[in-house]
Amino acid sequence: MSAALWQDAKTVWQERFRAPILYQPQLAKTNPARGLVISNQASEAFQLYAWDVSSGTLRQLTDRPDGVGEGWIGPDGRLVYYLADEMGDEHGHVVRVPFEGGAAQDLTPEMRPYTLRGFEISRAGNLLAFNPVNADGYQLVCVELGPDGVPGAPRSIFQSRWETWESILSARGEIAAMKSSERAGGARRYSTLVFETASGQQVGELWDGPEHSVEPVAFSPVTGDFRLLATTTRTGFNRPLIWNPETGDRNDLALPELEGELLPIEWSPDGRQLLLWHLHQAIEQLYVYDLDQQRLLSLQHPSGSFGVFKASAFFGPEGEVWASLEDAAQPPRLLALDGATGAFKRTVLAVSDLPEGRPFQSATFGSSDGQPVQGWLGLPAGEGPFPTILAMHGGPHLVQTNSFDPVAQAWLDHGFAFLTINYRGSTTFGRAFQEQIWGNLGHWELEDMVAARNWLVEQQIAPPDAIFLHGASYGGYLTLWGLGRRPNLWAGGMALVPVTDMLSDYEDASEALKGAMRAWMGGPPEQKRDQYIASSPITYAEQVQAPVLIIQGRHDTRVPPRQVELYEAKMKALSKPVKVIWYDAGHGTGSVELSIQFMEQMLQFANEILRDKMVR
């Protein structure tokens, strides 16, 4: 790319990073005139914003240096809750601030810092339940909330060494449900446990056997109705069910006309309808299911994505459904849909004056064993082949959807093609696809990465010597893994907050991440040491040929800095081309300007490699 075109592209892509993006909108359950949004509208980093729904105005509530990535508004809209950590290290305390703004109140000042793995306030507003994880294990902690909102002392009513988390509460908080890996010996195949919150006594469990997973979603919002909306993988995909832990009654919603993953989102306020999220062959669709009439209504929304961890959609006021929709070219905008007809009604919140991006298209190719692998492909202007970014999402148990990503658009602006793939281990493609990587991390993911690379070359999208690996977190791990295991296939690799050494990562990581690693590896290092070594990129550093760029946070507790320091030292001792950029935050950053700096570093890194190839 010429210097002039490079400069033009620079002014465009930075505007996308700095645009006031709106994430995770939510309404107060019993006071929908108030809401909460994560945005950078008036801040350099993403923060929590109080949302006056009638006027559409947003007011900044938090001002933390590295931003706030998650928060909750109380059911009456008076208070907003979040985890206050130290420099993005994800260890801290639950605090709350008034909707009008003010000082944060620590709700657990006597507890040791913890990672938060579940949070819920009962619809009646009388009980808060959350799941702290630290050296004390996995807990369920309850806090009574008085009529005036005054919190009581935290009560731990459950504790376990097994992953047990994502607590949810009945309408008045009489009972709580969580998912637990104890039945599966720590593997991520869950049963759902139910407890009385007053006594801590377990009063129910729903388990579909050792090969399947049952996970709670939401209790009925109706007082005295203890029906629990949940999912099961008995069919090989996540599908919805309703279970009453009081009576034992269970209703699996078959809906055979909807193949693939069907995820329940929430109940309607009267408990008579469900909002469902269907994902099949990378296409997303929202439905409303009437439980009385057993009728399924397809909502008439544009194509795109509603989220990654869960769909950002909910029942809104006056019988509407509100859904936050995005696609590769457009950032999230909140749409109002008619809950009775499914018709689009209006846009509630949106970003204006954003440079138009380029659309992505779904692409599917066969892996080495014939397994179809799906991805999203973006092409720049002009005729190919193009230098290409092969990107892997984090997780590993996440899914790449047709979602907005200023990083991907920046690569397209600079003349690169961009392919991001849902490798083995990704969610929504079935339980077998997701679990196939367990016990041998890296193997099947790399098979899929190589198949993607071959497909790019065969389709004449990319030249064989100009394909770069890129990813963050587990995607960063796969970037370094690919560079070491198949070193002759890549022009370079850019890894953000990557796992480099499974052993030291396990030693230094938070208790929550240690539980995840035991689940993926089939046990702790003292039982699976050889596999931890075999699945570590540092083991193959000597084989790396292409230049490596790593961007790592000093306060990261998921992939702590020491293992990156070890990788860097080994690479330099071997005279391998490696550059590590350190930043003063945790596992990623909410800072817009820091994200722009990272992007500039990656663009410069890739451009220098391509320029050197041209000179040679």
C-alpha positions in Angstrom: 0.0 0.0 0.0 1.3 3.5 -0.9 2.1 6.0 1.9 -0.9 8.2 0.9 -3.4 5.3 1.0 -1.9 4.1 4.3 -2.5 7.6 5.8 -6.0 7.8 4.5 -6.8 4.4 6.0 -5.3 5.5 9.3 -7.8 8.4 9.7 -10.7 6.1 9.0 -9.9 3.2 11.2 -9.1 5.3 14.3 -12.6 6.9 14.0 -14.1 3.5 14.4 -12.2 2.9 17.6 -13.2 6.3 19.0 -16.9 6.1 18.0 -19.3 6.1 21.0 -20.1 2.4 21.0 -23.0 1.0 23.1 -22.7 -2.5 24.7 -24.9 -4.6 26.9 -28.0 -2.4 27.3 -30.3 -3.5 30.2 -33.4 -2.2 31.8 -34.3 -2.2 35.5 -36.7 -5.1 35.9 -39.5 -3.3 37.8 -38.6 0.3 36.6 -38.0 0.1 32.9 -37.7 3.9 32.7 -34.1 3.4 33.9 -31.4 1.3 32.3 -27.7 0.7 32.1 -25.3 0.7 29.2 -21.5 0.2 28.8 -20.1 2.9 26.5 -17.2 5.2 25.8 -19.6 8.1 24.9 -17.9 10.7 27.1 -14.9 8.7 28.3 -11.6 7.5 26.9 -12.3 4.0 28.4 -15.5 2.0 28.4 -17.4 2.8 31.5 -20.9 2.2 33.0 -23.5 4.8 32.0 -26.9 5.4 33.6 -29.5 5.4 30.8 -32.7 7.6 31.0 -34.8 5.5 28.7 -37.5 8.0 27.9 -35.0 10.7 26.7 -32.3 8.3 25.5 -29.7 10.3 27.4 -26.7 8.6 28.9 -24.7 9.8 32.0 -21.3 8.4 33.0 -21.3 6.6 36.3 -17.8 5.1 36.6 -14.4 6.5 35.9 -12.0 3.7 36.4 -8.6 4.0 34.6 -9.0 0.7 32.6 -12.7 0.9 32.3 -15.6 -1.4 33.5 -16.6 -4.3 31.3 -19.7 -5.5 33.2 -22.3 -4.2 35.5 -25.9 -4.7 36.7 -28.7 -2.4 37.5 -31.0 -3.2 40.5 -34.6 -4.1 39.8 -35.9 -0.7 41.0 -33.3 1.2 39.1 -31.9 2.9 42.2 -28.4 1.3 42.3 -25.8 0.0 39.9 -23.4 -2.8 40.8 -20.0 -3.9 39.4 -16.7 -5.5 40.4 -14.1 -3.0 41.5 -10.7 -4.6 40.8 -7.1 -3.3 40.7 -5.8 -2.2 37.3 -8.0 -4.8 35.5 -6.7 -7.8 37.4 -10.3 -9.1 37.9 -9.7 -9.5 41.6 -11.7 -7.2 43.8 -15.0 -6.6 45.6 -18.6 -6.0 44.5 -19.5 -2.4 44.9 -22.5 -0.3 44.1 -23.2 3.4 43.1 -26.5 5.3 43.0 -28.2 5.7 39.6 -27.8 9.5 40.1 -24.0 9.0 40.7 -21.9 9.2 43.8 -19.3 7.3 45.8 -19.0 3.5 45.4 -20.1 1.4 48.4 -18.2 -1.9 49.1 -20.6 -4.7 49.9 -18.0 -7.2 51.1 -15.3 -5.2 52.8 -14.3 -8.1 55.1 -13.9 -10.7 52.3 -10.5 -11.4 50.7 -10.5 -10.2 47.0 -12.2 -12.6 44.6 -12.9 -13.2 40.9 -16.6 -12.8 40.2 -18.3 -15.7 38.4 -22.0 -15.0 38.8 -24.2 -12.2 40.0 -28.0 -11.8 40.5 -30.5 -9.7 42.4 -34.0 -11.1 43.0 -36.8 -9.4 41.1 -38.3 -8.3 44.4 -34.9 -6.6 45.2 -34.7 -8.2 48.6 -31.6 -10.5 48.0 -28.3 -10.3 46.2 -26.5 -13.6 45.3 -23.0 -13.8 43.8 -20.2 -16.4 43.2 -16.8 -15.3 44.4 -13.8 -17.5 43.5 -10.5 -17.3 45.4 -8.4 -19.6 47.6 -11.5 -20.4 49.6 -12.9 -22.2 46.5 -16.1 -21.6 44.7 -18.8 -20.0 46.9 -22.4 -18.9 46.8 -22.7 -15.7 48.9 -26.0 -14.0 49.8 -26.6 -10.4 50.9 -30.0 -9.4 52.3 -31.2 -6.1 51.0 -33.6 -4.1 53.2 -36.6 -2.2 52.0 -34.4 0.9 51.9 -31.7 -1.0 50.1 -29.4 -1.2 53.1 -27.3 -4.4 52.7 -26.8 -7.0 55.4 -23.7 -8.9 56.1 -22.6 -11.4 53.4 -23.5 -15.0 54.1 -21.6 -17.9 52.4 -24.2 -20.7 52.1 -22.2 -23.0 49.7 -18.5 -23.7 49.1 -16.8 -26.2 46.8 -13.5 -27.0 45.2 -15.4 -27.8 41.9 -16.5 -25.2 39.4 -19.9 -24.0 40.7 -21.1 -20.7 39.5 -23.5 -18.4 37.6 -26.1 -18.2 40.4 -29.6 -17.1 39.7 -32.5 -16.4 42.1 -36.2 -17.0 42.2 -38.5 -13.9 42.1 -38.2 -13.2 45.9 -34.9 -15.0 46.4 -36.2 -18.0 48.3 -34.1 -20.4 46.2 -31.0 -20.1 44.1 -29.7 -22.2 41.3 -26.1 -22.8 40.0 -24.3 -25.0 37.6 -21.7 -27.5 39.1 -19.0 -29.6 37.6 -18.7 -32.0 40.6 -20.8 -34.8 38.9 -18.3 -34.8 36.0 -15.2 -34.8 38.2 -14.3 -31.2 37.2 -15.1 -31.6 33.4 -17.3 -28.8 32.1 -20.4 -31.0 31.9 -22.7 -29.5 34.5 -25.6 -30.4 36.7 -27.9 -27.7 38.1 -28.0 -27.5 41.9 -30.8 -25.7 43.8 -30.5 -24.3 47.3 -32.7 -22.6 49.9 -31.0 -19.2 50.4 -32.2 -18.9 54.1 -30.7 -22.2 55.3 -28.2 -23.1 52.6 -29.8 -26.5 52.3 -29.7 -28.2 48.8 -33.3 -28.9 47.7 -32.8 -30.2 44.2 -30.5 -31.2 41.4 -31.1 -31.7 37.7 -28.6 -34.0 36.0 -28.7 -35.6 32.6 -25.9 -38.0 33.1 -22.1 -37.8 32.8 -22.0 -37.1 29.0 -24.4 -34.1 29.1 -24.7 -30.6 30.6 -27.6 -28.9 32.3 -27.2 -25.2 33.0 -29.7 -22.8 34.6 -30.8 -19.7 32.8 -33.6 -17.9 34.8 -36.4 -18.5 37.3 -39.9 -17.5 36.4 -40.4 -13.8 37.3 -43.7 -14.5 39.0 -43.7 -14.6 42.8 -44.3 -18.1 44.1 -43.6 -19.7 40.7 -40.4 -21.7 41.0 -40.2 -23.0 37.4 -36.6 -22.8 36.2 -35.6 -22.1 32.6 -32.5 -24.1 31.7 -30.6 -25.8 28.9 -29.6 -29.4 28.2 -27.2 -30.9 25.7 -29.0 -34.3 25.6 -29.6 -33.9 21.8 -25.9 -32.9 21.2 -26.8 -29.2 21.1 -28.0 -26.8 23.8 -31.8 -26.9 23.9 -34.3 -25.3 26.3 -36.2 -27.0 29.1 -38.4 -25.9 32.0 -38.0 -27.7 35.4 -39.8 -27.1 38.6 -37.4 -28.1 41.5 -40.4 -28.2 43.9 -42.5 -30.7 42.0 -39.9 -32.3 39.8 -42.0 -31.6 36.7 -39.8 -31.2 33.5 -40.8 -30.0 30.1 -38.2 -30.2 27.3 -39.1 -27.8 24.5 -38.4 -29.9 21.4 -39.2 -27.5 18.6 -37.8 -29.8 15.9 -38.3 -27.2 13.2 -35.3 -25.3 14.6 -32.1 -27.4 14.1 -28.9 -26.7 16.0 -28.4 -24.5 19.0 -31.5 -23.0 20.7 -30.7 -20.9 23.7 -33.4 -19.5 26.0 -32.7 -15.9 27.0 -35.4 -15.0 29.5 -39.1 -15.1 30.5 -41.7 -12.5 29.7 -42.7 -10.5 32.8 -45.9 -12.6 33.2 -44.1 -15.9 32.9 -46.1 -17.0 29.8 -43.6 -16.4 27.1 -40.0 -17.2 26.4 -37.4 -15.2 24.3 -35.2 -17.7 22.4 -32.0 -17.3 20.4 -31.4 -19.7 17.6 -28.0 -20.3 16.0 -27.6 -22.7 13.1 -25.0 -22.7 10.4 -23.7 -19.3 11.7 -27.2 -17.7 11.2 -28.8 -16.0 14.2 -32.6 -15.6 14.7 -34.7 -14.5 17.7 -38.1 -16.1 18.5 -40.8 -15.6 21.1 -42.4 -18.8 22.3 -45.9 -18.7 23.8 -46.1 -21.4 26.5 -49.9 -21.5 26.7 -50.5 -21.7 22.9 -47.2 -23.6 22.2 -46.7 -21.1 19.3 -43.4 -19.9 17.9 -43.1 -16.4 16.5 -40.1 -15.4 14.4 -39.0 -11.8 15.0 -38.4 -9.7 11.9 -35.0 -8.3 12.5 -32.1 -7.7 10.1 -29.3 -10.3 9.9 -26.4 -9.9 12.3 -25.3 -10.9 15.7 -26.8 -10.4 19.2 -23.8 -11.3 21.3 -21.2 -13.9 22.2 -21.6 -15.0 25.8 -25.3 -14.5 25.7 -27.8 -12.7 23.5 -28.2 -9.0 24.3 -32.0 -9.1 24.0 -34.9 -8.8 26.4 -38.6 -8.1 26.8 -39.1 -4.4 26.8 -42.0 -2.2 27.9 -45.4 -2.3 26.3 -45.1 -5.8 24.9 -42.0 -5.1 22.8 -38.8 -7.1 22.5 -35.6 -5.0 22.5 -32.5 -6.5 20.9 -29.0 -5.1 20.5 -28.0 -6.1 16.9 -24.6 -5.6 15.2 -22.7 -7.0 12.2 -19.2 -6.8 10.8 -19.8 -3.4 9.2 -22.0 -1.8 11.9 -21.7 -1.4 15.7 -24.5 -2.4 18.1 -27.8 -0.6 17.8 -30.8 -1.3 20.1 -33.9 -2.2 18.1 -37.5 -2.4 19.3 -39.5 -5.3 17.8 -43.3 -5.9 18.2 -43.6 -8.8 20.6 -47.0 -9.8 19.1 -46.2 -9.7 15.3 -42.4 -9.7 15.3 -42.3 -6.6 13.2 -39.5 -4.0 13.5 -40.8 -0.8 15.1 -38.0 1.6 15.7 -34.3 2.1 16.8 -34.0 2.9 20.5 -30.3 3.6 20.7 -27.6 3.8 18.0 -24.3 5.3 17.1 -24.2 8.0 14.4 -21.5 9.3 12.1 -19.4 6.1 12.0 -17.3 5.4 8.8 -18.9 2.6 6.9 -17.2 -0.7 7.2 -17.0 -3.7 4.9 -19.4 -6.6 5.3 -18.3 -10.1 6.1 -19.6 -13.3 4.6 -19.8 -16.8 6.1 -17.3 -19.3 4.7 -17.1 -23.0 5.3 -14.3 -25.4 4.5 -13.3 -29.0 5.3 -10.6 -29.8 7.9 -8.1 -32.6 7.7 -10.7 -35.2 9.0 -13.5 -33.9 6.8 -15.1 -31.9 9.6 -16.8 -28.7 8.2 -15.3 -25.6 9.8 -17.1 -22.2 9.6 -15.6 -18.8 9.6 -16.3 -15.1 8.7 -14.4 -13.6 5.7 -13.9 -9.9 5.0 -12.2 -8.7 1.8 -10.7 -5.3 1.2 -11.3 -3.2 -1.9 -9.4 -4.2 -5.1 -8.4 -7.5 -6.7 -6.7 -10.3 -4.7 -4.8 -12.1 -3.7 -4.3 -10.1 -0.5 -2.0 -10.4 2.5 -4.3 -12.0 5.0 -5.0 -12.2 8.7 -6.1 -15.6 10.0 -7.7 -14.8 13.4 -8.8 -17.1 16.2 -11.2 -16.0 18.9 -10.5 -16.4 22.6 -12.2 -18.9 24.9 -11.8 -21.5 23.7 -15.5 -22.1 24.4 -16.8 -19.1 22.6 -18.1 -18.5 19.1 -17.2 -15.9 16.5 -20.3 -14.3 15.2 -21.0 -11.7 12.5 -20.1 -9.0 14.9 -18.6 -5.6 14.8 -14.8 -5.4 15.3 -12.8 -2.2 14.6 -9.6 -4.4 14.6 -10.9 -6.4 11.7 -12.1 -3.3 9.8 -8.7 -1.7 10.3 -7.0 -4.6 8.6 -9.4 -4.3 5.7 -8.8 -0.6 5.4 -5.1 -1.4 5.0 -5.6 -3.9 2.2 -5.5 -7.1 4.2 -8.1 -9.8 3.9 -9.4 -11.1 7.3 -10.7 -14.6 8.1 -11.8 -15.4 11.6 -12.6 -19.1 12.2 -14.7 -21.1 14.6 -12.1 -23.8 15.2 -12.8 -27.1 17.1 -13.7 -26.1 20.7 -16.0 -23.3 19.6 -19.6 -23.2 21.0 -22.9 -23.5 19.1 -21.7 -26.2 16.7 -22.6 -29.1 19.0 -21.3 -30.7 22.1 -18.9 -33.1 20.3 -17.4 -30.3 18.3 -16.8 -28.2 21.5 -15.4 -31.0 23.6 -13.1 -32.6 21.0 -10.2 -30.5 22.1 -10.3 -31.6 25.8 -7.2 -33.4 27.0 -5.1 -32.5 24.0 -5.3 -28.7 23.6 -4.0 -27.3 20.3 -4.2 -30.4 18.2 -7.6 -30.1 16.5 -7.5 -26.3 16.6 -4.3 -26.4 14.5 -5.8 -28.8 12.1 -8.6 -26.4 11.5 -6.2 -23.4 11.2 -4.1 -25.2 8.6 -7.2 -26.1 6.7 -8.2 -22.5 6.7 -4.8 -21.4 5.4 -5.0 -24.0 2.6 -8.5 -22.8 1.7 -7.3 -19.2 1.5 -4.6 -20.2 -0.9 -6.8 -22.5 -3.0 -9.4 -19.8 -3.4 -6.7 -17.3 -4.4 -7.6 -15.0 -1.6 -4.1 -15.0 -0.1 -0.7 -15.8 -1.4 1.0 -18.6 0.5 3.8 -16.5 2.0 1.6 -13.6 3.3 -0.7 -15.2 5.9 -0.4 -13.9 9.5 -1.8 -15.5 12.6 -3.6 -13.3 15.1 -5.6 -13.7 18.3 -6.1 -12.7 21.9 -6.2 -14.9 25.0 -6.8 -18.5 23.8 -6.6 -17.0 20.2 -3.1 -15.7 21.2 -2.2 -19.1 22.5 -3.2 -20.6 19.1 -1.2 -18.0 17.3 2.0 -19.0 19.1 1.1 -22.7 18.9 0.7 -22.5 15.1 4.0 -20.6 14.7 5.8 -23.4 16.6 4.0 -26.5 15.4 3.7 -25.6 11.6 6.4 -22.9 11.3 6.8 -22.8 7.5 3.2 -21.8 6.9 3.0 -18.3 8.3 4.5 -14.9 7.6 4.2 -13.8 11.2 2.1 -13.9 14.3 0.5 -11.3 16.6 -0.6 -12.6 20.0 -2.4 -10.6 22.6 -2.4 -11.8 26.2 -1.5 -15.4 25.1 -0.8 -18.5 27.1 2.8 -19.5 26.4 3.6 -22.0 29.1 0.8 -24.1 30.6 2.8 -25.1 33.7 3.7 -21.6 34.8 0.4 -20.2 33.7 -1.3 -22.7 36.1 1.0 -21.8 38.9 0.3 -18.1 38.7 -3.3 -17.9 37.4 -6.4 -17.1 39.5 -8.3 -19.9 41.2 -11.1 -19.5 38.6 -8.7 -20.0 35.7 -7.0 -23.0 37.4 -10.4 -24.7 37.5 -10.9 -24.0 33.8 -7.4 -25.4 33.0 -8.1 -28.6 35.0 -11.3 -29.1 33.1 -9.7 -28.6 29.7 -6.6 -30.6 30.4 -8.3 -33.5 32.3 -6.6 -32.7 35.6 -4.0 -30.6 37.3 -0.3 -30.5 36.4 0.6 -33.1 39.1 -1.6 -35.6 37.2 -1.1 -34.4 33.6 2.4 -32.8 33.6 3.5 -34.3 30.3 0.3 -33.1 28.6 0.7 -29.6 30.0 4.2 -29.5 28.5 3.1 -31.0 25.2 0.4 -28.4 24.8 2.6 -25.4 25.6 3.9 -23.1 22.8 7.2 -22.6 24.8 8.0 -26.3 24.2 8.3 -25.6 20.4 10.0 -22.2 20.5 13.1 -23.6 18.8 11.0 -24.4 15.7 9.5 -20.9 15.3 10.7 -19.2 12.0 8.4 -16.2 11.5 8.5 -13.0 13.5 6.4 -12.8 16.7 4.7 -9.8 18.3 3.2 -10.3 21.8 1.1 -7.7 23.7 0.7 -8.5 27.4 -0.8 -6.9 30.5 1.2 -6.6 33.7 -1.8 -7.3 35.9 -3.3 -10.2 34.0 -4.6 -13.0 36.3 -5.9 -15.2 33.5 -2.6 -15.4 31.6 -0.1 -13.9 34.1 3.0 -12.1 32.9 5.7 -14.5 34.1 5.0 -17.1 31.5 5.3 -14.5 28.7 8.6 -13.4 30.3 9.8 -17.0 30.1 8.7 -17.3 26.5 10.4 -14.1 25.5 13.6 -15.1 27.3 13.7 -18.5 25.5 13.0 -17.0 22.1 15.8 -14.4 22.6 18.2 -17.1 23.8 17.5 -18.9 20.5 18.0 -15.7 18.5 14.3 -15.9 17.3 12.6 -12.7 16.1 10.3 -11.7 19.0 9.0 -8.4 20.4 6.9 -8.0 23.6 4.9 -4.9 24.3 3.9 -4.5 27.9 0.9 -2.4 29.2 -0.2 -1.6 32.7 -3.6 -3.4 32.9 -5.1 -6.9 32.9 -6.5 -9.4 30.4 -7.2 -6.8 27.7 -8.1 -3.1 28.1 -11.1 -0.9 28.1 -8.9 2.0 27.0 -9.7 3.2 23.5 -6.4 5.0 23.0 -4.4 2.0 24.2 -6.4 -0.2 21.8 -5.4 2.2 19.0 -1.8 2.0 20.0 -2.0 -1.8 19.9 -3.5 -1.7 16.4 -0.8 0.7 15.2 1.9 -1.7 16.5 0.3 -4.7 14.7 -0.1 -2.8 11.4 3.5 -1.7 11.6 4.7 -5.2 12.4 2.9 -6.8 9.5 3.8 -4.0 7.1 7.5 -4.3 7.9 7.4 -8.1 7.3 5.7 -7.6 3.9 8.2 -4.8 3.0 11.1 -7.1 3.8 9.7 -9.8 1.6 9.4 -7.4 -1.3 13.0 -6.3 -0.8 14.2 -9.9 -0.8 
